[in-house]
Structure formats: C-alpha cells, structure tokens
Amino acid sequence: MQLVGQRVIDTQEELAARLQGEGCAVTQATVSRDIRELRLVKVPTGDGRYRYAPAEPPAPLVVLSERLLRLFAECVTGCDASENIVVLSTLAGTAQGVAEAVDALRAPEVIGTLAGERTVFVVVKPKRAVPRFVERVRRLSSFVPEPPSPAR
C-alpha cells in the first residue's frame, strides 16, 4: 500500500520488481492475489496512463480478505465469553492468524486481541456488545456450534 501510495506503479511486473527491491519475496501470482485482496484498482494519472491505487473505502462493514476469512472459518473451534472478554478456541498454531482476522474486522466494539497458541482473547467494550460479537463469530466460523437452547 505504501508503494502504490508513494509511486506511480502501472503494471504487476513493476509492483513485483519494487517489492523485490524492498526485500519482499514475491511472484507474479502472489502480487496478482495481493492486488485483489488489497482492492487495488487502476486509476488515470492524467497523462493518458493508469496506475494502481486503493479502491474507494468499503461501506461501513469492513470486508475481510478472502484468506483471513477462510482462516477464520476453518480454524475457530469454539467461542465463549465472560463479562467483556470473548475467548476463541482455535486449531493448534492458528490463534495469531485468527487474532489478525478479528483485528481486520475493525469492529468498533473490539478494543484489542491477544493470541496464544490455541486461544485468542478478544476484549469487547461495552459489555452489552458481547452477544452481538459472539453471534458474528458464530456466523463467520464453520466449526462453532450454536449455543444450546435453554430447556423449558
């Protein structure tokens, strides 16, 4: 994002070369996928050329990248809450990626995340926002079951 914000870059090859010059190991395929995930678009430069630039910001609901959404859906195995802390259980070694996905949600009620090996703590404020956040986690994750209905 910094490169396309600071320089006129008009091809994937040029972007790949600039990234490699910055020490990033990239291929044309990864650059193409990153362009799509970062939602870069071609915009006119004013001199008949086009350059890469960030697309208009999405509507208030921030859209997760496909990769983070898939990681979240596949790796979250449980969700519970106590007061204003939501605890996400994950597959071994995936908690940091899940925490990154939660951060990418940019949910206004999330103050921050803390990840271990299999657990992510999510601090939610205000406390009354916890049920809404937990429901969102349940919708995004394929492994988190619905809470049991209370017996009547």
DAHU-V751221 format. One record per backbone hydrogen bond with DSSP energy under -1.0 kcal/mol. CO is the residue of the C=O (numbers start at 1). NH is the residue of the N-H. Records with the same first field share a line. If there is no record, write none. Layout:
CO=NH / NH
//
This chain:
1=5
2=6
3=7
9=52
11=15
12=16
13=17
14=18
15=19
16=20
17=21
18=22
19=24
20=23
24=26
27=31
28=32
29=33
30=34
31=35
32=36
33=37
34=38
35=40
39=55
41=53
43=51
49=45
51=43
53=41
65=69
66=70
67=71
68=72
69=73
70=74
71=75
72=76
73=142
75=91
78=89
80=87
82=85
84=124
85=82
86=122
87=80
88=120
89=77 / 78
91=94
94=98
95=99
96=100
97=101
98=102
99=103
100=104
101=105
103=106
107=110
109=125
112=123
114=121
117=93 / 95
118=90
119=116
120=88
121=114
122=86
123=111
126=129
127=130
129=133
130=134
131=135
132=136
133=137
134=138
135=139
136=140
137=141
//
